[in-house]
Amino acid sequence: MKKKVYIVSHSHWDREWYMPYEQHHMRLVELMDDLLELFETDPEFNSFHLDGQTIILDDYLEVRPEKRAAVQKAIDEGKLQIGPFYILQDDFLISSESNTRNMLIGMKESKKWGTPVALGYFPDTFGNMGQTPQMMLQAGLKSAAFGRGVKPIGFDNEVLADDNYTSQYSEMFWEGPDGSKIFGLLFANWYSNGNEIPTEREAAIKFWNQKLQDVEKYGATNHYLMMNGVDHQPVQKDVTQAIRLANELFPEYEFVHSNFTDYLEAVQNDLPEDLGTVNGELTSQETDGWYTLANTSSARVYLKQWNTKVSRQLENIAEPLATMAYDVTGEYPHDELDFAWKTLMQNHPHDSICGCSVDEVHREMMTRFEKANEVGKFIADKALDQLTSQIKTDDFQAESYPFVVFNTAGINKTGTVEVEIELKRKTFHEGVPGKLFKELEEETTPTFHVVNAEGEVVNAVVGEPNVRFNYDLPKDAFRIPFMAKYVTVTIEVADLDEFSWQSYALVEGEPAVINSELNATNASLENEFTKIEILENGSLSVLNKETGKQLENLLVFENVGDIANEYIFKQPKGDVALLSTDFPYETALIENNGLSATIRLTHKMEIPASADELLSYEQQAVIDFRNRNASRSNVLVPFTITTDITLERLAKHVEFSTKVNNNAQDHRLRVLFPTQLNVETHEADSIYEVVTRPNKVSKHWENPTNPQHQHAFVNLHDDNYSVTVGNFGLNEYEIVDDTIAVTLLRAVGELGDWGYFPTPEAQCQGDFEFEYSLDLHAPTERVLSYKAAQARQYALIAKQTKVVAGSLPTNHQYVAVTGDNFAITALKRRQGDDALVLRGYNMTEEATDLAIAKEGISKTELLNLLEEAQGECPDKLSGHEIRTIGLIK
């Protein structure tokens, strides 16, 4: 039998990268025009793989709407191979739900046109998430293709015993932490190994002699894949001519113009028995460590912070509230949410969310973030209005000011929440705005306290009144401008159940007397559980009173030079880290209201203004960053780091908010938390997984650093105690000996990769604020600390209402979830029938009980990630299982 070569035409389409979006967009229009013409003129042209992303169709038809019928014809005839995803994402830097919505929306869009390619497509993802096998199977995909993360072994096909992430072939099995297994296809010679095939005899002989040798080196069968295309590659119009010549020159091979569907069927029917298996996340663990591209998680950190903000707004605020409000209205904003999700996901391709494009790209991303966020806020506000209009509050006295506190997290929450209460308004119909403002300002405001639904006074702090302009936008009338007097109320909420609400009211009377055990000075904070002290060197000491464990030299800021690029960090040779403990500092107690207390710690560092002049030369000469000799400048600039350290009365964790005005370039800022834990592994928040990673690198590793991805937390622990560092939008960390080092800011001046692309805005000049937390606890509380860190990324929500005789209970838990290790990622409605959908995953490898309860639900149904019914829902949740549950009336 002849060896068979499958030539798949494609173009890997980064929507935006080294040129702004519209520059790439116009080239996409040209590509699609050429394809549609080629399909009509060359009957031998089998098909074109549209890079696994349906957004390409939208992008093309936005400019060429008259081509819709031609596009549909090409898809119907199998000429355009589409789907299954909406975009090609960076899976580590977007949330678990974002990865799922990319499949959900991508499949939905694909099926509008035809049949999607049954292949999880990750050609250029910067590392691959460990739960990919389970996720693909739950989306009906049994295979995945990827370009990074696994190193195939060389000419003799030897597999080294200590290389867990090495395959002897370009084909392999890929097993997830739950045991799910799929077929994995590595682009061992990249997804351009069959690009620009010659049609001239001598050139073709030379081309194929080399290319066939390369592909056979790693092939597990006699079926070989040649990818005819690369980044933004125009279609090779004479590829069928080139294939005819190849068949003539190499008669021992059969060359065919093909597609992934045919190739995957052929190769999987002929796999050898010794095919290897790779496990879990694939992040090039066994390489030299320079090109894992994990430092993209700290490039342009403002993008990561905004992505976290919008993800939480959609996933954890808008969708749960809209889901609850459905019980009032019978309506769910599917279309609005799809629009918001699509807008957000347009920022999720790897060159976009990774922050490794030119400045124009990332400016446009900010607009998309803001657009998606405003849609999420609109949906949430509307749902709050719908809910509060029906929540029964008429047990409160008529002259009170009721409000409702909502917990939209999948975990019981304790903490403080702020609500702005309108005391009185005067509309512009009543007089001149300035006069109305003055009248309200001069009116005497009584004192208040807060009561719960049982009439009990609760711990709360009522702020000073303020008057300001506002307006209403009625659905059935013109806008109503007014002046109003407000007070801000901070209320302490204890043990508010997941997906629940409680009602309160602001009433006239003496303020609450808070019997606080919260003690605070300029240099210490202490409550029942935790004691914090600022040490003489400006670092922090934290004592957990329950365990008796104390850690010192925490919250140390480290600054070093960075002479690499948006993709990769590289410290200059001989550069010595500057530490905040070597500089002066100041402390001040800025708040202690009985519910929480805050110390402001100000470090006054001086750091080099930039790299020296050599770096500019090395960048323009496109000298590989590993071979650069640039150093840091001798010119120093002030670099003030201001950190608010907050401890709440009922909290076990410590919260930090650090502000800097970055006026330096070519540097990295990290915060260090030494743990005194000398252990071999650590745990971090990844995609539908709490992943365990080794603290030490492989023997192949040459990079002096070992950066890693996180979402909400990273943890070190042993049998005696555990340390969890939480964060908001700070996706990069490193374990250095016993220390958790979280990157706050990385400032660089070029894109990197294949040329010189200046990116002055990647120097991240100006004001930044970073939020993170520390939780020192017993090992038995580890999983709880993880769920709490995730839930701290979004606050409790409070909404003022009126005294109404509503149909909804005053206090109510919408849905109850019992399962200590189950982390909930979504509460939403299913398209098609509006069934209630709840999704999450097991944070551990141990099976656990799981129970869901909601009034009016007759049964629970097991769904896949596409939210299709899979049968009855088991009571047990398997280790590392991702579970989607339908709650059916």
N, C-alpha and C positions, 0 to 999 in steps of 0.2 A: 504494500500500500504506500502511496506517495505521502510525503510530509505535506501538510496543508498550511498555507499562510493566509490568514484572514486579515484583510486590509480594511480598517474602519476609518472613514473620513469624519473629521470633527474639527472644531476650533474651540479651544478652552477659552471661555469668554468671561474675563474679569470685567464687570460692568464699569469699573473705574479703578485706576491704579496709577501708572506713571504719567497719565494724562487725565484731565478732568472728565467727568462722566459724559458730557455731550460730545467730546472728541471721540471717545470710544463708541458712543451711541451712533454717530453718523457712519462710522466704519462698519458697525453691525448692519445698518440699513443696506450698505453696499454688499455685504456678504450675503444677506438674505435675498437681495435682488438677483445676485449671481446664481444662488442655489435654485431659485424658482425657475430661472431660465435654463439652467443645466438639466434639471429634472425633465424638461420638455424636449431637450435637444440630444441627450445622450441616454438611450434606453438601457445601456449596459451599466450605468451608474446606479448601484444598488440603493444606497441611502446615505444620509448624513446624520450623525449623532449630535443632537442639539445641546450637548454639554450637561444633560441631566437637569436643566432648570427651565421651567415654563415661563419665567418672567421675560425671557428673550422674545417670546411671541408678543407679549404686551408692548415691549419696547419697540419692536418693529412696526406693529400696527398703529402705534401712536403717530408714526410718521407716514405710513403707507396704509391707511384704513381701507383703501380700495382693493388691497391684496388679500383680504380675509378669505375670499373664496379660493384663491390660489393656494393659500396656506392650508386650508382645510383639505383641498384635493391632494396636496402633497402628503399630508398626514394619513388620509384615507388609503392612499396607495403605498404606504410604508416608506416613502422617500424621506420624510422628516421623522426621525426617531425622537420622541419627546419624553420628558419627565424622568423620574417621579417626583422631583423636588421643585419647590418654588424658586429658591435661589441655591447657590452653592455656598454654604455657610462655613465659618470657622466654628467647629462644634464645641471647642473648649471655652470660648469666650462668650457664648450666648447661653441662656438658661436652658434647663431641661425642657421646659414647656416650649421655648422658642424652637428647639430642635424638633419637637413633636409637631408644632404648628407648621413648620416648614414642610413636613411630610403630609399633614392633613390638608393644607391648602394646596400644596403641589399636586397631590393625588386628585383633589377635587378639580383643579384647573386642567390637569392632564385629561381627565375623563370627559371634560366638556368637549375636547377635541378628538379624543380617540383612546387608544390603549397605551398606557405608559410603559417604558422599558422597565422590566422587572430586575433592576440593578440598583443597589445603594451606591451612589456615585460620589466619591470623595477624592478626586484626582489630585488636588493640591492643598487639601486641608493640612494645617500646621500641627500634625499629630492627630491621632484618632482615639475617640472616647472608648472606654472599656466596655460600655454597655451597648455598643453598636450591634453585636450579634442579636441580642434580645430585642432591641428596638427594630431592627430590620425584619425579624421574624414576625413581630407584632404588627408590622405594616405589610405583611404578605410578600416580603422580599427575602429570598434565600441566598443571595450573593451580594458581595460588596467589592468594589474596585477602589484602590487607593494608591497614592504615589509616595507617601512618607510613612515612617515609623518602624519599618522592618528592613533589616539588612540581609539580602540574600548572600549566601556563601558562594565562593568562587568556582574555579574551573573543575575541581574534582567533586563538586557537589557534597563536600563534607559538612556535617553538622557538628559544631563544637558543643560539648556537653554543658559548658557553663554559659552558653548564650541562649537565654530563654526567649529572646525576641528575634531570632534568626531563622530563616527558612532555607532549605536546600533548593527550593524552586521558587519561581514567580507565582506559582499556585500553591495554596495552602488551605487548611481549615483555620477558622478563627473562632475561639471559644470565649464567651463572656463569663463574668464572675458567677452568674447563676447557673452555668452549664449549657446555655444556649450555644449552638454551633452553626456557623454558616460557611459557605465557600468564599474564600478570600482571594482576590486577584491583585497582585502587586505590579505596578508599572515599573518593573525592575530597571528597564532602560529608558524610563520616563515615558510620558504620554505623547512623545514626539518621535518614537523610534522608527516610524515609517513616514516621516515628513518629507515632502518634496522629492518624490520618487522620480529618478531621471527617465526620460524617454529616448535618450541617445545611448547607443549600444555600449561604448566603452565606459561611459559614466555609470550606466546601469550595472555593468559587471562589477565595477569597483564598489558601488553602493551596496549591492546585494551580498557580495562576498563578506563585507564587514557586518552588515545588519543581520544576516542569517546566523553568523557566528555569535553575535551578541545575544540574539533571542534564544538560540538553542542552548546557550550556556546555562540558562535558568529554566527552560521549559520542562515541565513535568510530563508532557505528552508530545505527540507529533503534530499537535494543533498549535499554531503560533499566531499571536496577536501582534499586528503592526498598526500603530496609531498614526494615521495620516493627517497630521495637524499639530498645532501647538498654540500658545497664547495669541489670541487675536489673528490667527492665521487665515488668510483668504483661502477659499476652497481651491484645491488643485483641479483645474478644469480638465486636464488631460490625464487624470489618474487611470482611467480605464485603458487608455493607450499604453501607459506605463506598465500596467498589469499584463497586457497582451505580450509586450516585449519580455517581461520577466518570465512568463510561461515558456516563451521560445528559448530564452537563454539558459534556464534552469529546469530542464524537463523532469528531473527527479522530484521536483516540488510542484504542487498545484497552488497557484495564486488566485485568490478570489476577492472581489470587492464585496464586503459583507457588513454585518451589523452585530451588535452585542448579543442579541437573542440567539442567533444561529451559532455564534462562537461559543457562548456559555453552554449551550446544549451539547455541542460536540466535545468540548474539553472535559466536561463533567462526566460524560459517558465513558471516558478513557483514562481516568485518573489511576496512578500507580498506588500500590498498597503502602508504600513508604512515605506517602504524602505527610508532611509535618503539620503541627498545630501550634499556632501562636495564641497567647492568652491575654485577655484584659486590654488595657489601654496600650496603644502603640505610639510611642513618642521618641523613637530612635535612641532608646536607652543604651544600646550597645555600640553606638558610634563614638566619634571623638568629642561629641557634645557641642560643637560649635554651631551646627546648623539645625538644631531642634526648633529654632525660631520661637522659643518660649518667651523670650524677652519682648515679643510683641504684646504680651499681656501688661506691660508697663509703658508702652509707647503711647503718647498722647492720653494720659490717664483720664483727662476730662471726658473722652469718649466712653470709657468704661463706666465712669460714674453716671453719665447720662443714660447709658444703656441699662444699668441697674435700676435707675429711677423709673424709666419708662416700663421696663419689664415688670417691676413691682406694681406700678400703677395699673397695668392691664391685668396681670395674673392674679394679684393678691388684693386688689381693691375694686376695680371696675367689674370684673367678672363675678366675684362672689356677691357683691351688692346687687348687680343686675339679676343674678340667679335668685336671690331672696325676693327681690321686687317682683319677679315673675308671678309669685303666688298672689300678688295684689292685682297685677295688670293683665296677666295671661300673655304678655308680650316679652320678647327677648331681642336685644339689638344685634342680631347676627351680622347684618350687613355693615353696621358701623364698626363692630369689633373686627371683622375681616379687613376693613379698610385700615384700621389702626395697626393691625398685625402686619399687613402687607407693607405699610409705610415703615414700620419698625424694621421688618426683615430686609428691607432694601439697604439697611445699614449693616447687615450681618455677613455679607461675603467676606472672605478672609482678608483681602487687601483693604477692606473698609473698616470693620470693627477692630482689626489688628492695629490700625493706626499707621500703616506702612505704605501710604500713598502720598501724592503731592498735596500741597496745602489746599488747593481748590476743592479737592475731593472731600476733605474733612470739614471744610466750611459748609458744603452742601449737606453733609450728614447732620450737622447741628439743626438745620431747618427741619429735616425729617424727624429727628428726635422730638423737637418741640411740637410739630404737627401731631405725631402719634400721642404724645403726652396730653395735649389739649383734648383730643378725642376721648382718651381715657378719663380725664377729669370731667368732661361733659357727661359721659355715661354714668360715672359714679355719682355726680351731683344729682342727676335726674333720678337715679335709683334711690338715693337718700331722701329726696323730696317725696317720692312715691311711698317709701316705707314709713317715714315719720308722719305722713298725713293719715296713716291708718294705725299707728301704734297708740294704744290706749294710754292716755295721760290724765284723764279727768278725775283721778283720785288725788292729784295734786290740787292745792288750793287755787282758786280762780285767778288770783292776782300774782301767781308765781310765774317763773320763766322756765318751763320744762326743756330738757334736752336729753338726747339718747346717745349712749356710747356703744359703738359697734366693735367687735373683735372679728376681723375677717381672716384671721390666721387659723391654721389647722392645729393650733396648740393653745392650751390655757395660758393666758397672759396676766401678768401683774406689772403695774407701772403707773406712770402719770400720763394724763392726756389734757390737752388744752382745748377749750371751746370759747368762741367769741359769742357773747350774748348781747343781743340788741335790746336795750332797755326802753327806748322811745325813739320814734321817728317823726319828722315833719316833712311832708312832701312839698315840692316846689309850687304846687297849686295853692299852698297855704301862705306863701309870702316870698320875699326876696331871699335868695340863698344865704347871703352874708348875715342878714338879720336872724334867720332861722338857726344858723350856726351859733350865733352869740346867745340866743335864747336857751338853746340846749346846753351850751357850755356853762351858763350862769345858774342853771337849775341845780338845786341841792340833790346830791345822790345819796340815798340811804346806805347803810351797811347791809351786807348780805352774808348768808351761809348757804350750804348745799345740803339737801336732804335726798335720801333714796326713796324708792317706792313705798317703803314701810314707814316713812316719815322720820327716819333716824338721821341725825346730822353726821355727815361723812367728812373725812379730811379733805380740805380744799383751800386754795388760796385765791382770793378775788383781787384782781389788779385795779389800778386807778382807772377811772372812766376817761374815755376819749371820744371826741365828736369828729365825724368825717362824712364826706360825701359817699353815697352809694346809689344803687338803682335796682329796680326789678324789671324783668322782661316777661310779662304775662304771655301766655300762649294765645290769648284771644283779645289782646288789646295792645295799645302803644306803650312804649317804655315809660316807667315811672321813676323819675329822679327824686332823691330826697337827701336830707341830712338826718343823721341818727347818732345816738349816744350808745356807746358799747363799753362793756367790761370784758376782760379776758379772765376766764376761770381756769385754774389748774386743779384738776381733781385726781385723787389717788384711787386707783381701781385695783382690787385684789382678786386674783383667781377668777377672771372672766373667762368662761368656757369658750372653746373653739367655736367659731361661726355662731356667735350669739350677740345679744344686745341687752343692755340694762338702761332703765330710765331714771333720771334724776331731775331735780328742779332747784333753781336758784330762788331763794326766798329772803324776804327782809328779816333781819334779826342780827344778833351779835355774831361776829365771825367765829368760826370753829376754833376751839383750842386744841392744837395738835400736840398730843403727848409724844413727842418725838425722841427716839433714842439716837438720833442723828447728831453727832458732835463734829464740829468743824473749826479749824483754825487756818491760818495762812499756810501751814505746812502739813496739815493732817486732816483726814476724813475718816469717820468711823460710824458704823451702824451695828446692828445685832450680829451680822454675819462676817463683816469684812473691816479691816483696818488698813488705811493707806497712809504712808508717810513719805515726804520728800526728803531724800538724804542729802548729806553735805555736798555731794558732787552734782546735784541737780537731777539725779535719777530717782527711781521710785522703789519703795518697799511695799509689798502687799502681803497681808496676813489673812488666811482663811481661818476664822475662829473655830469652825466646826471640826476641822481636821488638825488644826495647829500648825499647818505648813505655812512657812513664810519664804517669799522670794525677794531678792534684792537686785539692785542695778537694772531695774526694768525701765522702759521708756527712754532708751538712749538713742539719740539720732546720729546716724552715720552718713557722712558725705564723702563721695569719691568722684574722680573724673570718669568721663565716658567718651571715648574717641571712636565709637563704632557708628551705629545707625539705628533706624527705626526697628529693624528686625532683631538686632543683636547688641548686647552690652559688651564693652571691652574696656577694662580699666587700664590706664597708661602704665607702662613699665616703671617700676619704682615708686608708684603713687602710694602714699600712706593715707589711710582713712582718717578724716577729721571727725572727732566725736564731740557731742554736745557736753559731755562731762569735763571737757578741757576748756570750757568757756564760761563766762559769767552768766548768771541767771537771776530772775526775780520771781517772787510768788505773791499772790494776793487772793484773798477770799472774796469772790465776786458775788456769791449768792448763798444763802442758807435760809430757805423759807419753811423748814420743818419737813417738807416732802423730799427735797433734794438739796444737795450742796455742791458747789463748784469752786475749785481752786484754779486760778489762771497761772500757769507756769510759763515763763518767757525766757527762752534761751537766746543769747546774743552771740551768734557765731560770726566768724569771718571766713569766707571761702574764696578760692580763685574765681576771677570774673569769667573765665572761659578756658578753653585749651589755648596753647600757644599758637603762633602763626604757622607752624609746620603743618598743623592739621588741615588748614585750608588747602595747602599745596597737595597734601596726600589725598584729600577728597577729590580735587579736580583732576589729579593724575590717575584716579580710580585704582589706587593702591589698596590691595586687600587689607581689611581692618586688622587682621592678625599680624601683618607685617609693618604696621605703622609705628613710628617712633615719636609721635607727638606727645607732649607733656602738658601739664596744667600751667596756666599763666602765673607769673609772679605777682600780678596785680590782684589785690584782695578787695572784696566788696562786703559790706555788712549783710548778714543773712539772719534775720530774726525769725525764730520759730515760736509761735504762741500756741500753747495747748491748754484747753479747758478740760479739767479732770473732774468728772461728775460721778457722785455716788447717790443713789436714791435710797430713801428710808428702808424700803422693803427689798432692795436688790442685793444679790450676791456678787454680781459682776461690776466692773468699773468701765465707764464709758469715756472715750477720748475724742476731742475735736481739735485738730491741729490746723493752724492757718500759717501760710507763708506768702510772702510776696516775692516771687522768683525773679530776681534781677541778674542771675548768673546763667551761663550757658555751659553745655558739654559736661554735665554732671548727673549724679544719681543721689537721691535722698532716700534713706530707709530708716525704719524704726525697729529697734532691737529689743527682744524679750528673752533674756537668758532664763532657762527653766530648771537648771541643775539636773536634768534628765538625760542620762547617757544610755539611750536605747537605739535599737537597730532600724526601727521604722516609725513612721508617723501616719496620720490620717488627715484627709482634706476633703472638702466638698467639691464633687465633680458632677457629671451629668447622670442623674438618677443613680448616684452611687456615692457612698463614703468610701473613697479609695485608699488603700494602704500602699504607701510608697516607701522604698528603701531610703535611708538617710545617707548612705554612701553610694558613690558612683561605681560603674563597672570598670574593669581593668583597661578598657579601650578609651576611657574618657580622658580628654586633654584639656578641655575648658576649665579654668580655675573655679568657675561658678557652676551651680546646678539649679537654675531657676525652674520653678514649677507653677502650674495654674491652680487657682482656687476660685470659689465663688463667695461663700459666706464665712468660711472658717478654715483654720488649720489647727491641728492638735498634736501635742506630745503627751504621752502618759506612760506610767508603769503601774505596778500593783498597789502603789501607795498613794499616788495623787495624779492629777490630770490638769493640763493647761490648754485652754482653748482661746485662740485669738480670733475674734470676729472682725468683719470689715464691711464697708459699703463701697463697692465699685473699685476695690484694690485687688486686682486679680493676680498679682505676682508675689510670690514669697520664695524663700530659700531656707532650708534647715542647715545651719552652720554649727557643727558640733552640737551643743545643747541649746542653741539659740534659734528662736523663730524670728526671722528677719522679713519684714513686710515692706515692699517697695511703695513709697508714697509718690515719688516723682522721678521721671527720667527725662532729661533734656538733651536732645541731639539735633544735628543740623542737616542731615541728609537721609534720603530714602534708603539707599544701599542697593543691594542686589546687582544688576547687570550693567550699571552705568552710574553717572553722577547726576543726581536730581536733588538740587538744594531744597530743603524744607525748613525755612526759618521759623515757621509757626510750630514746628515740632520741638523747638526750644522751650515751649510752654512758659512764656514770660507772663508775669502778672500775678494776680491773686488766686490762690487755691486753698481749698478746705478739705481735710481728709477726716473721715469718721471711722473709728474702729473701737474694739473693746477687748477686755481681758477677763477671763473667767477661770479662777483657780478653784478646783473642786475635787471631790472624791471620785475615784475611777467609776464608781457605780452611777454617777451622774453624767457620764460622758455623752451619751446619746441625747439626753435632755439638754445639755449645753449646746449640742449641734443644732437641735431644733429651735432653741431659743435664739441662737445667733442668726439663723435664717429669718426668724420672725422679727428680729430687731431691725431688719432692713426696711420695714414699713410700720407705721405707728397705728395705735388705736385711733379710731375716728369718732368724733363727736359732732352732733348736729342739733341745733336749736329747733324746737318745734313749738306747737301751741297746746293749750289745754283742749284735748279732743277726746270724744268717745269713739275711739277707733276699733276696728275689728281684730287687730293683732294684739297679742299679749303685751303687757307693760315690760316684762322681762321674759326673754325667750331664747332657747337654744335651737337654731334652725336645723342643724344636723349634728349628731354626736358620733364621734369616731373613737373606738376603743382599740388601741394597738400601740404600745409604747415605742416600738421601733419603726413605725410607719410614718414617713415624712410626706405630707400632703403637698402636691404641687399645683392642683387645679380643682376648683369647684365652679362648674359652668353648665351650660345647656347644650344639648346635642342638636346639630342642624338636622332638619327633617321632621323631627317629632317633639323637640324641646324637652326630651327626657333629661333628668338631672344626672350629671356626670361628675364623679369624684375620682381623682387620679393621684397616685403617689408611689412610693417605693420603700422597700425594706432597707434601712440604713445598716443592717448587719448581715452576716452570713448565716445567722440562726433563724430557723422557722419561728413564726410567732402567730398568736391568735389575732384575728382582725374582725371587728364587728362594727357595722354601720347602722345607725338608727335614725329614722325621721318619721314624724307623724304623717300619715296618709300614704306611706309607701308599702306596697304589698309584697314586693320581692326585690332582691338585688341580682344583677346579671353581670357576668364577666364579659368585658369588652376588650378589644385589642386597641392599639394606639390610634387606629383609624376610627375608633368608637363603634365598631361593628360587633354584633352579638357573637359570643363564643360559648354560650352555655351557662350553666349554673355557676355561681360565685362560691368558691371554697371558703371554709371558715379559717383555714390556715394560710398564712402568707409565707411563701418559701424564701430562703435566704437570697438577698439581692434581687428579689422579684419586683418588677415594675407592674403595678396593677391599676387598671382602669375599671371602674365600677359604675354600672348603670343602675339608678334607683327608679324603679318602675312603679307607677300607681296601680 
